[in-house]
Amino acid sequence: MPERTLPFIRDQYLAFEFDLRVNTEGRTKLVLTSEVRERAPFTIHKSKTPHHKPNSRSLWTMLLLQLRQLQPISGLCQSPSTARIQGRGRVRSEALQTQTLSSRTQRIMEGISISSEVGGAGGAYSYNALRRLDQLWSSICSAPAAPQEQWNVVSCIPGLFSHSDMSERAVDTFDIIVCGGTLGIFIATALSIKGLRVGIVERNLLKGREQEWNISRKELLELVEAGILVEDEIEQITAAKFNPNRCGFEGKGEVWVEDILNLGISPFKLIEIMKKRFTSLGGVILEGYSVSNISIYEDSAVMQLTEGKILSSRLIIDAMGNFSPVVKQIRSGRKPDGVCLVVGSCARGFKENSTSDVIFSSSSVKKVGNSQVHYFWEAFPAGSGPTDRTTYMFTYVDPQPGCPKLEELLEDYWDLMPAYQVINCILPCSLQLCFQVMGVLLDDLEILRVIFGIFPTYCDSPLPASFDRILQFGDASGIQSPVSFGGFGSLTRHLGRLSTGIYEAFNGNFLDSYSLSLLNPYMPNLSASWLFQRAMSAKQQADVSPDFINELLYVNFHCMQRLGDPILRPFLQDVIQFGPLVKTLGLVMLSKPQIIPSIFKQVGVSVLLDWFGHFVMLGYYTFLSLLIDPVIRPWLNTLPDKRKYEWKRHLDAWKYGSGLDYKQ
Ligand SMILES: Cc1cc2nc3c(=O)[nH]c(=O)nc-3n(C[C@H](O)[C@H](O)[C@H](O)COP(=O)(O)OP(=O)(O)OC[C@H]3O[C@@H](n4cnc5c(N)ncnc54)[C@H](O)[C@@H]3O)c2cc1C
């Protein structure tokens, strides 16, 4: 029997005999005919009976790849009632094949013709862009944890701009300037609809990326409610729809839902629509201009572009993303508290391509470079063709020297992705389909684009305004979930609140940093989700089982499923609420109390104590929003304008900070 090294089970040993039986209805059944001997990281449930039905997805994958790779298969007999493949397999560890790590990624990426790259997150697909992001990532990892001396983009200048020499050099004046156009165009359009004169400065072409955003229809309707999209346009921008949607946990089980993150939206089409709407409302877009520095005067914010142009406005909205130079200055270049690294591809050639994975957790941690990583997956059909599918692999890490580079993760991705997709498709298939699915090997896929990104997170998010007349928005504000990083999803949720608040701040001239900070207030539900990211980051700890993260997630999801849709659905859409959290934690403690000590070991006592504070605040905000808000609201109109503005923001913070904005 030939021995082969399968890439995803290096350093493991497995021997087995099996029958793969297919009945007349086309149902497949895998039957192990001998004892499985293994010392692999997968959970393989051994049966005492010879007719063992494995429930490990890993085993399925291995066997199917083995079927594909071992030639000849020892027998295939057809009868009217069953088709049967018999086999005997052995997989033994061998050293990693000698291949330079970058070559495969580079070869794949350089073999793809790239039609257009855009400035927003996940909008660059070239190998050079990957190298640049890896360099940035390395510099983040090696930066000291303490704040650093920074080049200042923003400076505060006493006096009035209208009295300064600079005022004559300003080429245009706006009510509000939005820097960065990806999510920036949405707030710019919402404010233009309210009658303000808004300009957008975007250093690239203002264009949405080809790679789709996935989102639920319910979230998109928030854009309709905010008045910037009409319902008919939802069809126009929807590139793909897929149901059902799975949350899977390797070797443990899965939870299936419907209509969660089940639409693939074309950012390209959506942003085209926004651009037309924005310009028809009198909005001005300056494409190909980069923000160089900003001076804050008592009456204006003045922006100098690298091309020498000077623009003035009363308020600047910083929507320059996670790597905004203004945010860097505010955070004094401080290292992020956690980072999510994501790599992936959109590829053609998936025959079974109707469902999606919201999350699929692998069963154990793995060493890449000097770091431990736990891989998670997300996959969904793409709109470019019926067999096109997007597959992301992501992991949460503490930024430090030795962390894996994106290119290293991509090398792992090419090894692991076909196996993950086989797992994804195999269960309901017939023998014919089974062979087709076994055909999901990398060589059989046409890689349409390679996708990658870095999501830095700070536990003290969202970011309050640090300067008068400048407010962060979108990823720059840190308002997106530290677990899902669905920045577009987060925008849909907060756009109505923010556009109203910014408009009122502008009209009332409440543009000092305190008043603007009320628009990005403390939100206990966002801070509480920080713990989830910590729990999902692999640690180098001998006393925590390598299966812990997978187990913890499975237990939580399973409990949420038992508690029903009102508990599970908001969570899957990044909304943490007090009641559902209490119920879930209660059920986890009752059904799996033995997991609690490992949680302490995994995240540490200080993170847990900190989290407990946010948990209490979540309860408090829920109380305030449910019981105190109705008492205060009728009095708002009797208050002076400034107090009224402040109280409205407090009420918003209670509601959104406790997740009570979520409608089932
Ligand atoms: C691989 C990947 C997949 C994702 N999938 C999803 C998803 O399915 N659903 C979802 O909701 N979210 C998703 N996201 C997140 C989403 O893409 C981001 O949240 C969103 O792009 C954030 O938009 P932003 O405008 O805040 O920041 P960015 O997208 O980073 O855009 C910042 C903009 O500012 C411009 N800019 C930067 N500096 C300057 C300057 N000095 N002067 C002028 N302009 C400047 C840039 O050119 C860019 O256009 C994904 C992200 C990645 C990386």
The ligand as an SDF file (V2000), in Angstrom:
LIG
                    3D

 53 58  0  0  0  0  0  0  0  0999 V2000
  -11.0950   40.2120    3.8090 C   0  0  0  0  0  0  0  0  0  0  0  0
  -12.1560   41.0970    4.3830 C   0  0  0  0  0  0  0  0  0  0  0  0
  -13.4880   40.6920    4.3440 C   0  0  0  0  0  0  0  0  0  0  0  0
  -14.4850   41.4730    4.8910 C   0  0  0  0  0  0  0  0  0  0  0  0
  -15.7770   41.0560    4.8160 N   0  0  0  0  0  0  0  0  0  0  0  0
  -16.7710   41.7950    5.3730 C   0  0  0  0  0  0  0  0  0  0  0  0
  -18.1240   41.3720    5.3110 C   0  0  0  0  0  0  0  0  0  0  0  0
  -18.4270   40.3430    4.7260 O   0  0  0  0  0  0  0  0  0  0  0  0
  -19.0820   42.1400    5.9200 N   0  0  0  0  0  0  0  0  0  0  0  0
  -18.7740   43.3110    6.5540 C   0  0  0  0  0  0  0  0  0  0  0  0
  -19.6630   43.9590    7.1030 O   0  0  0  0  0  0  0  0  0  0  0  0
  -17.4920   43.7260    6.6170 N   0  0  0  0  0  0  0  0  0  0  0  0
  -16.4950   43.0160    6.0360 C   0  0  0  0  0  0  0  0  0  0  0  0
  -15.1920   43.4410    6.0850 N   0  0  0  0  0  0  0  0  0  0  0  0
  -14.8950   44.6870    6.7920 C   0  0  0  0  0  0  0  0  0  0  0  0
  -15.1690   45.8900    5.8820 C   0  0  0  0  0  0  0  0  0  0  0  0
  -14.5430   45.7240    4.6500 O   0  0  0  0  0  0  0  0  0  0  0  0
  -14.6290   47.1060    6.5950 C   0  0  0  0  0  0  0  0  0  0  0  0
  -15.2560   47.2050    7.8340 O   0  0  0  0  0  0  0  0  0  0  0  0
  -14.8990   48.3660    5.7960 C   0  0  0  0  0  0  0  0  0  0  0  0
  -14.2030   48.3280    4.5880 O   0  0  0  0  0  0  0  0  0  0  0  0
  -14.4200   49.5640    6.6090 C   0  0  0  0  0  0  0  0  0  0  0  0
  -14.5890   50.7080    5.8510 O   0  0  0  0  0  0  0  0  0  0  0  0
  -13.8890   52.0840    6.2800 P   0  0  0  0  0  0  0  0  0  0  0  0
  -14.2780   53.0490    5.2470 O   0  0  0  0  0  0  0  0  0  0  0  0
  -14.1760   52.3870    7.6820 O   0  0  0  0  0  0  0  0  0  0  0  0
  -12.3240   51.7610    6.1970 O   0  0  0  0  0  0  0  0  0  0  0  0
  -11.5190   51.2420    4.9490 P   0  0  0  0  0  0  0  0  0  0  0  0
  -12.2470   50.2010    4.2160 O   0  0  0  0  0  0  0  0  0  0  0  0
  -10.1670   50.9190    5.4510 O   0  0  0  0  0  0  0  0  0  0  0  0
  -11.4430   52.5010    4.0060 O   0  0  0  0  0  0  0  0  0  0  0  0
  -10.6700   53.6200    4.3440 C   0  0  0  0  0  0  0  0  0  0  0  0
  -10.6760   54.5470    3.1530 C   0  0  0  0  0  0  0  0  0  0  0  0
   -9.9030   55.6950    3.4840 O   0  0  0  0  0  0  0  0  0  0  0  0
   -9.0220   55.9950    2.4110 C   0  0  0  0  0  0  0  0  0  0  0  0
   -7.8660   56.6770    2.9910 N   0  0  0  0  0  0  0  0  0  0  0  0
   -6.9520   56.1640    3.8450 C   0  0  0  0  0  0  0  0  0  0  0  0
   -6.0260   57.0860    4.1520 N   0  0  0  0  0  0  0  0  0  0  0  0
   -6.3720   58.2010    3.4900 C   0  0  0  0  0  0  0  0  0  0  0  0
   -5.8140   59.5040    3.4080 C   0  0  0  0  0  0  0  0  0  0  0  0
   -4.6830   59.8540    4.0630 N   0  0  0  0  0  0  0  0  0  0  0  0
   -6.4380   60.4260    2.6390 N   0  0  0  0  0  0  0  0  0  0  0  0
   -7.5730   60.1270    1.9660 C   0  0  0  0  0  0  0  0  0  0  0  0
   -8.1260   58.9210    2.0020 N   0  0  0  0  0  0  0  0  0  0  0  0
   -7.5500   57.9670    2.7530 C   0  0  0  0  0  0  0  0  0  0  0  0
   -8.7120   54.6510    1.8010 C   0  0  0  0  0  0  0  0  0  0  0  0
   -8.2750   54.7730    0.4570 O   0  0  0  0  0  0  0  0  0  0  0  0
  -10.0380   53.9320    1.9200 C   0  0  0  0  0  0  0  0  0  0  0  0
  -10.8960   54.1400    0.8180 O   0  0  0  0  0  0  0  0  0  0  0  0
  -14.1610   42.6940    5.5190 C   0  0  0  0  0  0  0  0  0  0  0  0
  -12.8280   43.1220    5.5440 C   0  0  0  0  0  0  0  0  0  0  0  0
  -11.8350   42.3470    4.9780 C   0  0  0  0  0  0  0  0  0  0  0  0
  -10.3990   42.8100    5.0250 C   0  0  0  0  0  0  0  0  0  0  0  0
  1  2  1  0
  2  3  1  0
  2 52  2  0
  3  4  2  0
  4  5  1  0
  4 50  1  0
  5  6  2  0
  6  7  1  0
  6 13  1  0
  7  8  2  0
  7  9  1  0
  9 10  1  0
 10 11  2  0
 10 12  1  0
 12 13  2  0
 13 14  1  0
 14 15  1  0
 14 50  1  0
 15 16  1  0
 16 17  1  0
 16 18  1  0
 18 19  1  0
 18 20  1  0
 20 21  1  0
 20 22  1  0
 22 23  1  0
 23 24  1  0
 24 25  2  0
 24 26  1  0
 24 27  1  0
 27 28  1  0
 28 29  2  0
 28 30  1  0
 28 31  1  0
 31 32  1  0
 32 33  1  0
 33 34  1  0
 33 48  1  0
 34 35  1  0
 35 36  1  0
 35 46  1  0
 36 37  1  0
 36 45  1  0
 37 38  2  0
 38 39  1  0
 39 40  1  0
 39 45  2  0
 40 41  1  0
 40 42  2  0
 42 43  1  0
 43 44  2  0
 44 45  1  0
 46 47  1  0
 46 48  1  0
 48 49  1  0
 50 51  2  0
 51 52  1  0
 52 53  1  0
M  END
$$$$
